[in-house]
């Protein structure tokens, strides 16, 4: 990860706005959260939550009995996760401060992997997905959620500056100066772009849902030829 972007992401997720995200105490788990947990849970399995934030899904997954590694680039966000894990008496979680584009694990370590709204903040999401593929076991399940690439998606916060950045970054990146590009920490995805990102890394699409300006994809790690076949079928 570019050092400037790393610092920018850390500063953003240290801010008051960011630390309010994914809080089960402020906002209970919804229908789509439970859908994710149903697909990601495996008895006696080992799960990785890439970009766990405050552990919104990592903690309930650990409460179900899985061994969970909660990873985030922000130590501040992980401090919230640690406090909440203690509150819920969750002792089968490991917290790691690390970069999603350089996962500190050996190959084929995890049975299940969560990547919930993490790729939108990375300068090289393809590198992060390649790392996820490397540490996932064959037949493992990966659940990813990203923001859809749309202008309306940026209107939620009513922040014109963020809106203008999102529009320029998503649709007119060629006119941005290099320094401005480095500071941007949000990226939306088109549906085909999102699916292709994972299929090119050796995953096969099992399920795709669209909700509230987001895509939820459930993938499994397969042999490369099977993933390519799935990509052709799904994108026709």
C-alpha positions, -999 to 999 in steps of 0.1 A, spaced: 0 0 0 12 35 -8 24 50 25 4 82 20 -28 62 14 -20 40 44 -18 71 66 -49 87 51 -69 55 57 -57 53 93 -66 89 99 -100 85 84 -109 54 105 -97 72 136 -122 100 130 -155 102 149 -176 95 118 -157 63 109 -157 49 144 -195 50 144 -197 24 115 -206 -12 119 -217 -9 156 -240 -37 166 -248 -18 198 -259 13 179 -275 -6 151 -285 -43 156 -276 -69 130 -299 -67 100 -313 -93 76 -283 -91 53 -259 -94 83 -276 -126 93 -275 -138 57 -237 -133 57 -233 -152 90 -254 -181 78 -231 -185 47 -198 -179 65 -203 -201 95 -186 -234 96 -183 -255 127 -147 -259 138 -137 -237 109 -112 -208 110 -123 -174 97 -106 -142 87 -123 -108 87 -104 -85 65 -110 -49 75 -130 -59 106 -134 -24 119 -153 -26 152 -158 -64 148 -195 -60 138 -195 -95 122 -163 -110 137 -177 -110 172 -210 -127 166 -191 -152 144 -168 -160 173 -198 -163 196 -210 -190 173 -179 -210 181 -155 -203 151 -119 -193 156 -118 -158 141 -88 -136 131 -100 -100 130 -76 -79 109 -76 -41 103 -51 -14 93 -64 8 121 -53 1 156 -80 25 168 -107 4 153 -93 -28 167 -92 -13 201 -131 -10 199 -132 -46 187 -110 -57 217 -132 -39 242 -164 -54 227 -149 -89 225 -142 -87 263 -177 -74 270 -191 -104 251 -166 -128 268 -153 -138 234 -120 -155 238 -116 -173 205 -106 -141 185 -71 -129 175 -67 -92 166 -40 -82 141 -30 -48 128 -21 -53 91 -25 -42 55 -51 -61 35 -28 -60 5 -1 -79 23 -17 -105 46 7 -119 72 -4 -155 68 8 -187 51 -10 -201 20 -44 -218 25 -49 -209 61 -86 -200 63 -119 -219 56 -140 -187 56 -131 -151 48 -151 -119 53 -143 -87 33 -171 -63 41 -168 -28 26 -130 -30 27 -121 -31 -10 -136 4 -15 -109 19 6 -79 2 -10 -57 16 -38 -51 -19 -53 -82 -40 -46 -70 -66 -71 -39 -71 -50 -60 -75 -18 -82 -101 -35 -52 -120 -48 -39 -121 -11 -73 -133 0 -72 -160 -26 -37 -170 -14 -47 -175 22 -81 -191 14 -83 -229 13 -98 -246 -18 -135 -250 -14 -135 -221 12 -163 -195 12 -156 -158 8 -182 -131 14 -175 -96 1 -195 -64 2 -187 -33 -19 -204 0 -27 -219 2 -62 -203 27 -86 -230 54 -88 -233 92 -81 -264 86 -59 -243 64 -35 -223 95 -25 -253 116 -17 -260 97 15 -237 119 36 -247 151 20 -210 160 17 -204 179 -16 -167 176 -13 -169 138 -10 -194 137 -38 -171 156 -61 -142 134 -53 -163 103 -58 -175 115 -92 -141 125 -104 -125 93 -91 -151 69 -105 -158 85 -139 -130 109 -147 -98 97 -131 -77 108 -161 -82 145 -152 -71 142 -116 -36 153 -106 -14 126 -91 -14 141 -56 -52 143 -56 -56 107 -66 -34 96 -37 -57 112 -11 -89 95 -23 -99 66 -2 -132 55 -17 -139 35 -49 -172 21 -62 -176 -10 -84 -197 -19 -113 -214 -54 -111 -192 -70 -137 -161 -53 -124 -168 -67 -89 -174 -103 -101 -144 -102 -124 -122 -90 -96 -128 -123 -77 -131 -146 -106 -97 -135 -120 -82 -144 -86 -95 -180 -87 -129 -177 -72 -163 -189 -85 -194 -168 -79 -221 -186 -59 -245 -158 -52 -248 -121 -59 -272 -96 -43 -278 -59 -48 -291 -38 -19 -289 -2 -7 -263 9 -33 -242 -21 -24 -232 -55 -39 -230 -86 -17 -211 -114 -34 -206 -150 -21 -176 -168 -37 -158 -201 -34 -121 -207 -42 -119 -231 -71 -94 -242 -97 -86 -214 -122 -104 -231 -152 -136 -235 -131 -135 -199 -121 -131 -188 -157 -160 -209 -167 -182 -194 -140 -172 -159 -151 -184 -166 -187 -217 -181 -175 -225 -153 -150 -216 -124 -172 -235 -134 -204 
